[in-house]
Amino acid sequence: MKKMKRGPKLINNRFIASRDQDSNQDLAKQSHYQSLFNSVAFSIVETDLTGRIVDCNPALARMLLANQDDFRACKILSLMPNKWHEKEESTRAEVIDKSVTDEYEIELRKSDGTVFPVAVKSTGHLDVGP
């Protein structure tokens, strides 16, 4: 297996389905995880299965020299050079099949146009509801 370079990390969570949070306990857990999501040093981006960005943490915005709101509703592919689009598509299929990928490397593009390598680990979360 190819050894990954040390550099920025990106966690890509793909939500396969979702349901409404309806209990106070679920809301408390959601608040706790949102706090962790916002405070970790590594970048996290949540996408749906079409690759549309649903949410990202402040670390991703800092890494890409942008505002968090700039990413909402855009496609993850818009953050990477074209040569990585095919890899992203195959990763999406792997997440659907296995729910997780091995760590792999791609490149992302900062808002100033600079391209840099990142190590990525993608996971899928299936929430089938009550």
TORSERO-682029 format. One record per residue (C-alpha): residue number from 1; x, z, y; residue in one letter. Coordinates in steps of 0.05 Angstrom, whole numbers, padded with zeros to 5 digits, always signed. Each point is the difference from the previous one (the first is absolute). Example, Ala and Ser with C-alpha at 12.3 -4.5 7.8 and 13.67 -1.06 7.14 Angstrom:
BEGIN
(node 1, (+00246, +00156, -00090), a)
(node 2, (+00027, -00013, +00069), s)
***
This chain:
BEGIN
(node 1, (+00000, +00000, +00000), m)
(node 2, (+00025, -00017, +00070), k)
(node 3, (+00022, +00061, +00039), k)
(node 4, (-00038, +00008, +00065), m)
(node 5, (+00037, +00005, +00066), k)
(node 6, (-00009, +00064, +00039), r)
(node 7, (-00046, -00012, +00057), g)
(node 8, (-00071, +00009, +00026), p)
(node 9, (-00054, +00015, -00051), k)
(node 10, (-00071, -00026, +00001), l)
(node 11, (-00056, +00025, -00044), i)
(node 12, (-00057, -00049, -00007), n)
(node 13, (-00064, +00031, -00025), n)
(node 14, (-00054, -00049, -00020), r)
(node 15, (-00070, +00026, -00004), f)
(node 16, (-00040, -00036, -00054), i)
(node 17, (-00067, +00032, +00016), a)
(node 18, (-00023, +00057, +00042), s)
(node 19, (-00058, +00048, +00006), r)
(node 20, (-00026, +00045, +00054), d)
(node 21, (+00028, +00071, +00003), q)
(node 22, (-00061, +00044, -00002), d)
(node 23, (+00021, +00071, -00013), s)
(node 24, (+00036, +00050, +00046), n)
(node 25, (+00054, +00007, -00052), q)
(node 26, (+00013, -00075, +00000), d)
(node 27, (+00003, +00001, +00076), l)
(node 28, (+00050, +00058, -00001), a)
(node 29, (+00044, -00038, -00049), k)
(node 30, (-00006, -00063, +00041), q)
(node 31, (+00022, +00038, +00063), s)
(node 32, (+00059, +00031, -00038), h)
(node 33, (+00024, -00068, -00027), y)
(node 34, (-00010, -00033, +00068), q)
(node 35, (+00046, +00053, +00030), s)
(node 36, (+00053, -00015, -00053), l)
(node 37, (-00010, -00075, +00009), f)
(node 38, (+00013, +00006, +00075), n)
(node 39, (+00061, +00046, -00006), s)
(node 40, (+00044, -00029, -00055), v)
(node 41, (+00065, -00034, +00021), a)
(node 42, (-00009, -00062, -00044), f)
(node 43, (-00048, -00056, +00016), s)
(node 44, (-00068, -00006, -00034), i)
(node 45, (-00048, -00057, +00006), v)
(node 46, (-00068, -00003, -00033), e)
(node 47, (-00028, -00069, -00015), t)
(node 48, (-00061, -00025, -00035), d)
(node 49, (+00007, -00050, -00057), l)
(node 50, (-00002, -00059, +00048), t)
(node 51, (+00062, +00027, +00035), g)
(node 52, (-00037, +00022, +00063), r)
(node 53, (+00031, +00063, +00030), i)
(node 54, (-00050, +00057, -00002), v)
(node 55, (+00046, +00054, +00027), d)
(node 56, (+00073, +00016, +00012), c)
(node 57, (+00038, +00061, +00020), n)
(node 58, (+00040, +00010, +00064), p)
(node 59, (+00066, -00010, -00037), a)
(node 60, (-00019, -00073, -00014), l)
(node 61, (-00015, -00012, +00073), a)
(node 62, (+00067, +00030, +00020), r)
(node 63, (+00037, -00040, -00052), m)
(node 64, (-00032, -00065, +00025), l)
(node 65, (+00006, +00018, +00075), l)
(node 66, (-00075, -00005, +00009), a)
(node 67, (-00064, +00040, +00012), n)
(node 68, (-00039, +00023, -00062), q)
(node 69, (-00063, -00033, +00026), d)
(node 70, (+00036, -00067, +00001), d)
(node 71, (-00003, -00002, -00076), f)
(node 72, (-00072, +00018, -00013), r)
(node 73, (-00038, -00059, -00031), a)
(node 74, (+00061, -00047, -00002), c)
(node 75, (+00028, -00024, -00066), k)
(node 76, (+00062, +00031, -00031), i)
(node 77, (+00027, -00071, -00006), l)
(node 78, (+00004, -00004, +00076), s)
(node 79, (+00054, +00053, -00002), l)
(node 80, (+00047, -00039, -00046), m)
(node 81, (+00036, -00066, +00001), p)
(node 82, (-00034, -00057, -00038), n)
(node 83, (+00051, +00002, -00056), k)
(node 84, (-00030, +00067, -00023), w)
(node 85, (-00073, -00021, -00002), h)
(node 86, (+00002, -00023, -00072), e)
(node 87, (+00032, +00066, -00021), k)
(node 88, (-00056, +00038, +00037), e)
(node 89, (-00053, -00041, -00037), e)
(node 90, (+00032, +00015, -00068), s)
(node 91, (+00006, +00073, +00018), t)
(node 92, (-00074, +00003, +00015), r)
(node 93, (-00015, -00026, -00070), a)
(node 94, (+00048, +00050, -00031), e)
(node 95, (-00034, +00058, +00037), v)
(node 96, (-00068, -00022, -00026), i)
(node 97, (+00028, -00004, -00071), d)
(node 98, (+00045, +00062, -00002), k)
(node 99, (-00019, +00041, +00061), s)
(node 100, (+00073, +00007, +00020), v)
(node 101, (+00063, -00042, +00010), t)
(node 102, (+00073, +00015, -00008), d)
(node 103, (+00037, +00006, +00065), e)
(node 104, (+00018, -00068, +00028), y)
(node 105, (+00031, -00027, +00063), e)
(node 106, (-00031, -00046, +00052), i)
(node 107, (+00012, -00012, +00074), e)
(node 108, (-00045, +00019, +00058), l)
(node 109, (-00001, -00026, +00071), r)
(node 110, (+00003, +00047, +00060), k)
(node 111, (-00041, -00015, +00062), s)
(node 112, (+00063, -00026, +00033), d)
(node 113, (+00009, -00051, -00056), g)
(node 114, (+00058, +00035, -00036), t)
(node 115, (-00005, -00006, -00076), v)
(node 116, (+00026, +00057, -00043), f)
(node 117, (-00003, +00021, -00074), p)
(node 118, (-00045, +00055, -00026), v)
(node 119, (-00010, +00031, -00068), a)
(node 120, (-00074, -00001, -00020), v)
(node 121, (-00040, +00036, -00053), k)
(node 122, (-00073, -00021, -00007), s)
(node 123, (-00054, +00039, -00033), t)
(node 124, (-00074, -00012, -00011), g)
(node 125, (-00055, +00051, +00005), h)
(node 126, (-00065, -00012, -00036), l)
(node 127, (-00056, +00044, +00025), d)
(node 128, (-00062, -00013, -00041), v)
(node 129, (-00043, +00052, +00034), g)
(node 130, (-00040, +00057, -00028), p)
***
